[in-house]
Amino acid sequence: DFIAQGDNEKSRYNNYAGALAYYLMATERDSSNIWAPYQAAGTLAMLELKEQAIEMLLQADNRGLWQYIMLEEDDELNAIRDTDEYRTVLKNSQSRYLQHAKDTGKAYIYQPKGPAPKDGWPVLVWLSGYGTEGSNSAHMAKLLTTERAIFIGINGTEKLNEHSFRWARTETESSHQAVQQALAKAAKNSPVNRQKVALMGFSQGALHSAHLLAKHPNDYVGALLLSAGGMQTEIQASAPAGKRLVISYGEQEHSSNLALDKQLEQFFSPGNQLQVKPHQGGHFFDDAWQQKYPDYVNFVLELN
């Protein structure tokens, strides 16, 4: 609760001094908490209190800091990034990361209980957004595929924190491999129709889904792209043909996301069956998603 309040002070009020008080209280009250001294270190660095920032970062290291990816990219620590202490902590966290990130790419597989169709089960693969946990998706499987298709939710290939993952920022092939490994795992227990595998992604997951569909058209029949966002905006492949897609986004999204959605619409329009479904919200699911998304899935996978 103290950490959450500190985060709120920073994000909502830009109040770093106030946030620091909460982080320090959390550090003192829970001697095993890694995140409290880490957040205190970043806040102190932003306040140009470099010695104190290093002290708190070393305390996080002593408590077992393993969040290597976040530490390496955290702009709040720029003031101490050139110190020997920062480099030592970064190296230590990289070593610990391997032990804590064994659930990257982990797949949740929901397999229908009834007899499989003659050609095997269609499959919907879920690539969740930045900072989320794709394997935590049983509710989506029940709503979107029920007993008509296999549903697979996959964690991102890089771990940021507990229950927080992302897809790689500079390439998409690792995402493709994670999907293919999950499909192989699903096929061990139920027949899979590899000609009817569709992707569904939100934000960064949607952008990776678009890349995978373009780069590996023989592996995916279509995609449901929800509010695409992320860094890989240029698809290094020709547009596929004969695919079924739905692109959905909020009309109140950031202009860069809206531009990306338009770019994907133009890229996939020729030669494909494409539905564009904007909604009145922002960068989140359509408010009526529980009513609309099952129909989108039916279209993409040609389910009855």
ChimeraX attribute file (.defattr): number of C-alpha atoms within 10 A of each C-alpha:
attribute: neighborCount
match mode: 1-to-1
recipient: residues
	/A:1	9
	/A:2	17
	/A:3	22
	/A:4	13
	/A:5	15
	/A:6	27
	/A:7	21
	/A:8	15
	/A:9	18
	/A:10	16
	/A:11	12
	/A:12	9
	/A:13	11
	/A:14	12
	/A:15	15
	/A:16	19
	/A:17	15
	/A:18	17
	/A:19	25
	/A:20	25
	/A:21	16
	/A:22	21
	/A:23	26
	/A:24	19
	/A:25	16
	/A:26	22
	/A:27	24
	/A:28	12
	/A:29	12
	/A:30	10
	/A:31	12
	/A:32	13
	/A:33	16
	/A:34	21
	/A:35	20
	/A:36	28
	/A:37	29
	/A:38	26
	/A:39	26
	/A:40	30
	/A:41	30
	/A:42	27
	/A:43	25
	/A:44	26
	/A:45	24
	/A:46	19
	/A:47	15
	/A:48	14
	/A:49	15
	/A:50	18
	/A:51	13
	/A:52	14
	/A:53	26
	/A:54	26
	/A:55	16
	/A:56	24
	/A:57	30
	/A:58	20
	/A:59	20
	/A:60	25
	/A:61	20
	/A:62	13
	/A:63	16
	/A:64	18
	/A:65	24
	/A:66	26
	/A:67	22
	/A:68	22
	/A:69	16
	/A:70	12
	/A:71	22
	/A:72	17
	/A:73	10
	/A:74	12
	/A:75	13
	/A:76	17
	/A:77	25
	/A:78	14
	/A:79	18
	/A:80	22
	/A:81	18
	/A:82	10
	/A:83	11
	/A:84	11
	/A:85	15
	/A:86	21
	/A:87	14
	/A:88	13
	/A:89	23
	/A:90	20
	/A:91	15
	/A:92	17
	/A:93	21
	/A:94	18
	/A:95	13
	/A:96	15
	/A:97	20
	/A:98	12
	/A:99	10
	/A:100	14
	/A:101	18
	/A:102	12
	/A:103	17
	/A:104	23
	/A:105	27
	/A:106	20
	/A:107	26
	/A:108	21
	/A:109	21
	/A:110	22
	/A:111	23
	/A:112	17
	/A:113	11
	/A:114	8
	/A:115	11
	/A:116	18
	/A:117	13
	/A:118	8
	/A:119	12
	/A:120	18
	/A:121	25
	/A:122	23
	/A:123	28
	/A:124	27
	/A:125	27
	/A:126	29
	/A:127	31
	/A:128	28
	/A:129	28
	/A:130	20
	/A:131	19
	/A:132	19
	/A:133	23
	/A:134	29
	/A:135	22
	/A:136	15
	/A:137	19
	/A:138	15
	/A:139	8
	/A:140	18
	/A:141	22
	/A:142	13
	/A:143	13
	/A:144	22
	/A:145	21
	/A:146	16
	/A:147	18
	/A:148	19
	/A:149	25
	/A:150	27
	/A:151	29
	/A:152	28
	/A:153	28
	/A:154	26
	/A:155	30
	/A:156	31
	/A:157	21
	/A:158	20
	/A:159	28
	/A:160	22
	/A:161	18
	/A:162	12
	/A:163	15
	/A:164	17
	/A:165	25
	/A:166	23
	/A:167	26
	/A:168	20
	/A:169	12
	/A:170	9
	/A:171	12
	/A:172	19
	/A:173	15
	/A:174	15
	/A:175	23
	/A:176	18
	/A:177	13
	/A:178	19
	/A:179	24
	/A:180	13
	/A:181	15
	/A:182	20
	/A:183	21
	/A:184	12
	/A:185	13
	/A:186	21
	/A:187	16
	/A:188	9
	/A:189	9
	/A:190	16
	/A:191	18
	/A:192	22
	/A:193	19
	/A:194	18
	/A:195	16
	/A:196	20
	/A:197	24
	/A:198	26
	/A:199	28
	/A:200	25
	/A:201	24
	/A:202	25
	/A:203	22
	/A:204	27
	/A:205	28
	/A:206	27
	/A:207	29
	/A:208	34
	/A:209	30
	/A:210	28
	/A:211	25
	/A:212	23
	/A:213	24
	/A:214	23
	/A:215	20
	/A:216	15
	/A:217	17
	/A:218	12
	/A:219	17
	/A:220	23
	/A:221	24
	/A:222	32
	/A:223	30
	/A:224	29
	/A:225	27
	/A:226	29
	/A:227	29
	/A:228	28
	/A:229	24
	/A:230	20
	/A:231	12
	/A:232	16
	/A:233	15
	/A:234	11
	/A:235	16
	/A:236	10
	/A:237	12
	/A:238	11
	/A:239	21
	/A:240	20
	/A:241	16
	/A:242	14
	/A:243	22
	/A:244	22
	/A:245	29
	/A:246	21
	/A:247	22
	/A:248	22
	/A:249	27
	/A:250	21
	/A:251	16
	/A:252	14
	/A:253	16
	/A:254	12
	/A:255	10
	/A:256	12
	/A:257	20
	/A:258	19
	/A:259	14
	/A:260	18
	/A:261	25
	/A:262	14
	/A:263	13
	/A:264	21
	/A:265	17
	/A:266	11
	/A:267	16
	/A:268	23
	/A:269	17
	/A:270	13
	/A:271	12
	/A:272	16
	/A:273	16
	/A:274	21
	/A:275	17
	/A:276	15
	/A:277	14
	/A:278	16
	/A:279	17
	/A:280	11
	/A:281	14
	/A:282	15
	/A:283	19
	/A:284	15
	/A:285	17
	/A:286	21
	/A:287	12
	/A:288	9
	/A:289	12
	/A:290	13
	/A:291	12
	/A:292	13
	/A:293	19
	/A:294	17
	/A:295	15
	/A:296	23
	/A:297	22
	/A:298	14
	/A:299	20
	/A:300	26
	/A:301	24
	/A:302	13
	/A:303	14
	/A:304	7
